[in-house]
Amino acid sequence: MPETRQNGHLGGTGAGSVVRPYGDTTGDGMVQTSFTLPVPPGPRAEGAALQLAQKMGIEPAMVVHSAGIGEGFTFFVVYGSVRHLVDLDAVQVEERAYPLLSPGEVNAAVKTRLRRSLVVLGACIGTDAHTVGIDAILNLKGFAGEKGLEYYRELQVANLGAQVSVPELVHAARARKADAVLVSQVVTQKDAHLRNTRELAAAFREAMGESRPLLVVGGPRFDPAMAADLGVDKVFGRGTTPGEVASYLVHALVPAEEPA
């Protein structure tokens, strides 16, 4: 079987901004995808998986892995070639509009320009009990070699933990006079993260109006371009580091430095 760790990466085809996936050689179009079908394991299930792959434009396709995952369900990994091309000039992403700051620069900006501590609350709302995301951003140990926001001496940070209701979070933000509320959503079944975020935004808007704190949400299934649609100020996707969040808080909440 070909080595698959490169499958799905984009390789140039020599056509300027147009690129194609590659797996073994540049531009060969090889991709790897996985899915589950409500079919018991067996030849009929693999035939169904190949039919689906062909309808997705993967041809020829190979089932490189299949396994039953409960009564009447089979999980598949399919490998094959696609003819689709990607036009990089047509790709639209949200670019970071602020510089990345070191912890020292964040502390200095808050101390000299805000002239008080920046109050930050963090929580996982609803039934979400996965605190790994909010802990990575807030806890001192941090993430990806960066210290969490608790490390920043000019930030006053409170991690409220998991399964916090939206009314509880609104009450805590008002009581602590929070400047920013950070919410992590890892559980995303049936778009629960989107519903919870819209509920969060509506509750803060109703309770505090224009005086509400900055609302920041993050999680592996969020699209950073959805902030306005969800009613929040900023959305962070997977791989976000504490330094990125701290830099954004300075950008959004700390007055700009006056010209000399």
C-alpha positions, 0 to 999 in steps of 0.5 A: 500500500502506498504511504498515506501520510501525504494523501490529501496534501496539495501539490503544484501542477505547473499551472500557476495557482491551480493545484491538485492533490498528491499522494505518491507523485506530484499531481497524481490526484490521490486522496484518502477519506473515511466514512461510515455506512449503516451496512453490516461488514462484508463484501456487500458493504465494501461494494457500497463503499466503492460505489459511494467513492465513485460518486464522490469522484474518487476513481479508481478507488480502493477500500484499504480498511473496513471494520464493523463498529457496532451492529449493522454499521461499517467504518471504511477508509478509501484511497484513490484518485480524483480529477478535481483541481483547486484554484488557489486564487479563489480560496477565501480565508480570514487573515489575522488582522493583528500582530502576534505579541509575546507575553511581555508585550501583552503585559506591557500593553495592558499595563500602560494603555489599559492601566488595569487588569484585563478580566477574562472568564473561560468555560465550556457551556451546555452539556460539553464536558470536554475542558481540554480546549479551554484548559489549553488556552487558560491554564498555566501549562498552556499548549504547543509550547506556549504558557496559558493566559494564567501566566500573563500577570496583567490578566485576571483569569477565571476558568469556570470549567465544564457544563456551565449554563449560559445564565450562569456564565452571564451572571458570572461575567456581570459579577466579575465585570469581565472584559472577555468571555472565552467559550470552548465547544468540542462536542459538535454532534448535530451542530450543537456548537453552533446552537450553543454559541447563538444561545450564548450571544443572544443571552448576553445581548439581552442581559447586557446589551452594548455593555456586554463583554467581548465574546470569543468562541473556539473549537475544532469544528468552528469556521473562523469566518462565522463570527458575525453569523453566530453573533460573537466577536471572534471565532478561533478554529483548531490549533489556536494557541494562547498567544494568538488569543492573548494578542487578539484580546489586546487588539480588541480591548486595549486602546491603541498606542498613541503616536509619539 
